[in-house]
Amino acid sequence: MTAIAGIDKPDKIDSVNKMLEKLFHRGKNLKEIFSTDKSTLGIITDDEKLIEKFKSEKIIKDSDGFDRLAEAKELENLLVIKRDKLGIAPLYYGFIDDTLYFASGVKALIGFTKNILELKPGCNLINNQIQQYYSLEKKDKIKDDLNSIAAILFNLLKTPVEKRIQNNEAGFWLSGGLDSSVIASLARQNVKKFFTFSAGIKNAPDLKYARDMADYLNSEHHEVVVLFEDMLKVLPEVIYHLESFDALLVRSSITNFFAGKESSNYVDKVFSGEGGDELFAGYEYLESIPKENLDDELIDINNRLHNTALQRVDRCSSAFGVLAYVPFLDSEVVEFALKIPAQ
């Protein structure tokens, strides 16, 4: 896991260090801060490759090597910050006078600036100006038959799952629903040490279905039964890491937070099925939307993922130093999904 922070001014090492201290849970192991003639940049991470890249190229990034990216670098004497296409990695910024401050979390900027903004997905901030480099758009629909579409989708999903598997070991947040079960099933044959994690209230259907799926996958399954008192006790901590008071987001994050904590006892990376419902119309309310309007709704809810499911997944994993993979949101999968006809 990784956190980045920086200031568009040199010799601000103490300030950047204070910012990173607020995000220590995201990285834990390695910290590097560097001042150039232009700016002061810092990173805290458990990935030595990111540290080496920082030392050699003066680029800091929160990246999983795939589609997740929050980045800062100097370009032609300008400090540029960038966020990935869908907002898998968080990135916030603010100004004191005309000096840019940025970090992987809101809490790192509190005390430095009161005007804290979120860098939107698919955007750069260059010379204090927002430039959008990517946006989700409607696609021309493919005319293949159902079986062909399914075969293409199978391969497009299988590839990003397999690429993210390391050392024959992997962890999975398993709800028992279709999305997380698909991701876990695609990975199973390539993993020897296969961990699954689920959390919920007593007798919750999700726990039963997750248990059924774990049995089918023959995983080492870890289940957390959450009591109401547990929820109340952990609520302030959830809000602190979530950096949001949005009621729906907080509610959906509480049990996920317990799953994140449990998974950190066994793995430092987990797979999540987030993005499946948004790309493939999995929510029940979408059934009532006319097919001719479905594309617009899917694009809208995918454009809001960075403040909904992706914010929950990032914070409930990073709170415990765990990196969460979201293969459904691989660029090629997203592009293909938007080409599938609504019917």
Secondary structure by P-SEA (a helix, b strand, c coil): cbbbbbcccccaaaaaaaaaaaaccccccbbbbbbcccbbbbbbcccaaaaaaaaacccccccccccccccccccccbbbbbbcccccbbbbccccccccccccccccccccccccccccccccccccbbbbcbbbbbcccccccaaaaaaaaaaaaaaaaaaacccccccccccccaaaaaaaaaacccccbbbbbbbbccccaaaaaaaaaaaaaccbbbbbbbcaaaaaaaaaaaaaaaccccaaaaaaaaaaaaaaaaaaacccbbbbccccccccccccccccccccaaaaaaaaaaaaccccaaaaaaaaaaaacbbbbbccccaaaaaaaaacccc
